[in-house]
Amino acid sequence: MTRGIAPLILGYQAFDPDIRIAGVILNKVGGSRHEAKLRRIIEH
């Protein structure tokens, strides 16, 4: 999911320009390093 999360979020925003994503829930993260990577990608 590391490389798939950004296109997924961008897809939601492109589908409805009025959408405001306030947060993303990440479950079953593989560890703190994986979480950090996902956070950086989402915040970017």
Secondary structure, DSSP 8 states (H G I E B T S, - for coil): -TTTHHHHHHHHHHH-TT---------S---HHHHHHHHHHHH-
